[in-house]
Amino acid sequence: MKICEICGSILEECGTCLFNVPEDKAPCLADYEAMARGEMSHAEHQIVVGRWALHNTELQSQKTLIKMREFADSAWGKKVKIFKM
């Protein structure tokens, strides 16, 4: 199992990270509906946002990046749910 060195996500078989995408394809976009359905917790959502933010640092303040790093580090190497829009 290979882990993304940036966010700690499990890499796909092709070696790419699901969280290394532009803002309009951010995996957290569908999380709000998933949380409303009870399929995802707020903590799981924070990990998804944290992993995505670490791949898109130019969109984040330094204060935000510190918090996002905490979220990503808390689940380093663990699989998380990703919901599609």
C-alpha positions in Angstrom: 0.0 0.0 0.0 1.4 3.4 -1.0 0.7 6.6 0.9 0.6 10.1 -0.5 3.5 12.0 1.0 1.6 15.2 1.0 -1.7 14.3 2.7 -1.4 10.7 3.9 -4.1 9.3 1.7 -3.9 5.8 0.2 -2.8 6.2 -3.4 -4.8 4.7 -6.2 -3.2 1.8 -8.2 -2.0 4.3 -10.8 -0.1 6.2 -8.1 -2.2 9.3 -8.1 -3.9 10.9 -5.1 -7.7 11.4 -5.2 -7.2 14.6 -3.3 -4.9 16.2 -5.8 -7.6 17.9 -7.8 -8.7 21.5 -8.5 -11.2 23.3 -6.4 -14.2 22.6 -8.7 -13.5 18.8 -8.3 -12.8 18.8 -4.6 -13.9 15.5 -3.1 -15.6 17.4 -0.1 -18.2 19.0 -2.4 -20.7 16.1 -1.9 -19.9 15.7 1.8 -22.7 18.0 3.0 -25.4 15.9 1.4 -23.7 12.7 2.8 -23.6 14.2 6.3 -27.3 15.2 6.0 -28.1 11.5 5.1 -26.1 10.3 8.0 -23.5 8.6 5.8 -20.5 10.7 6.9 -19.5 12.4 10.2 -18.2 15.9 10.5 -14.9 14.5 11.6 -14.6 12.4 8.4 -15.5 15.5 6.4 -12.7 17.5 8.1 -10.2 14.8 7.1 -11.3 15.0 3.4 -11.1 18.8 3.5 -7.7 18.7 5.2 -6.3 16.3 2.6 -7.6 18.3 -0.3 -6.3 21.6 1.2 -2.8 20.3 1.5 -2.7 19.7 -2.2 -4.1 23.2 -2.9 -2.0 25.3 -0.5 -2.3 28.5 -2.7 -6.0 28.7 -1.8 -5.4 28.6 2.0 -4.0 30.9 4.7 -1.1 29.7 6.8 -3.4 29.5 9.8 -5.9 27.3 7.9 -3.0 25.1 6.6 -1.9 24.4 10.1 -5.4 23.2 11.0 -5.7 21.2 7.8 -2.4 19.5 8.5 -3.7 18.4 11.9 -6.8 16.9 10.3 -4.8 15.0 7.7 -2.2 13.8 10.2 -4.9 12.4 12.5 -5.9 9.9 9.8 -2.5 9.4 8.1 -2.7 6.2 6.0 -6.3 5.5 6.7 -9.0 5.2 4.1 -11.8 7.7 4.2 -15.2 7.8 2.4 -15.4 9.9 -0.7 -18.8 10.8 -2.1 -19.4 11.8 -5.8 -21.6 14.8 -6.8 
